Amino acid sequence: MPTAANLLSIMPFPDIDPIAISIGPLAVHWYGLAYVAGILLGWLYARQIAGNHALWPGNASPITKAQIDDFIVWAAIGIVLGGRIGYILFYDLPAVIEDPLRAIEIWNGGMSFHGGTIGTTIAMILFARKNSIPIWSLFDIVATVVPIGLFFGRIANFVNGELWGRLTDVPWAVVFPTGGPFARHPSQLYEAGLEGIVLLLFLALVVYAFRALKSPGLVTGLFVCGYALSRIFVEFFREPDQQLGYLLDTNWLTMGMVLSFPMILLGIWAMARARRQAALQH
């Protein structure tokens, strides 16, 4: 734990109001803007990928730009509903049972990535069936752009001073207003870097340099594994949710890890399936 002698080396917490815009009773939070930015930029990137026929099997994209435009609404609903319901079920169910109105108070805990993934997956399955789109190709294009939203979401977590890290004395430690007078890992920035920037660039590399979209399901598997490994790694620096703490009487196992471990197996299965299908076609 840092002492008063070394507090001067700690990175100051940015004095940013969580409310970005306030007009009378209407308040727009950075967290909401992060979701909007992630969805809009992801939509633009997805349209670019859908329009690049050379990236797809048979040099023909199975998804049109118009279909991407239509899907954006489905995706937004899946992200918001799945993310909030997931947070309640995985992290906050006892409190919501005691106070049902807490379910719509997104400032109390926010959203769950794992829940948002489930919600978006359901939206993708329904949309693909409705529009006769190959489901794995839709999975792949969404997986390629999701890190954009993850990046903005984690930056918003940092601005809000929430989901901070464990106590530390590293030079870049931060004293968060809601985390007591202690220096902590800025774990939100670690996640923004790994889940956002690193994963985004890695998937762009395999899509454009190695034509991974030509093996439907491969990019999805890479994304799922990449996210899970990034999340598990950062959980070692992140403070567990207060209402849950560490699990199974350990001093390291968190709910984020428990939810991410199965994702590794799912990602490996998706990649193996994609390679098997590609081998059969050749």
Buried (B, 14 or more C-beta within 10 A) or exposed (E): EBEEEEEEEBBEBEEEEBEBEEEEEEEEBBBBBBBEBBBEBBBEBBBEBBEBEEBBBEEEBBBBBEBBEEBBEBBBBBBBBBBBBBBBBBBBEEBBEEEEEBBEBBEBBBBBBBBBBBBBBBBBBEBBEEBEBBBBBBBBBBBBBBBBBBBBBBBBBBBBBBBBBBBBEBEEBBBBEEBEEBBBBBBBBBBBBBBBBBBBEBBBEBBBEEBBBBBBBBBBBBBBBBBBBBBBBBBBBBBBBEEBBEEEEEEEBBBBBBBBEEBBEBBEEBBEBBBEBBEEEE
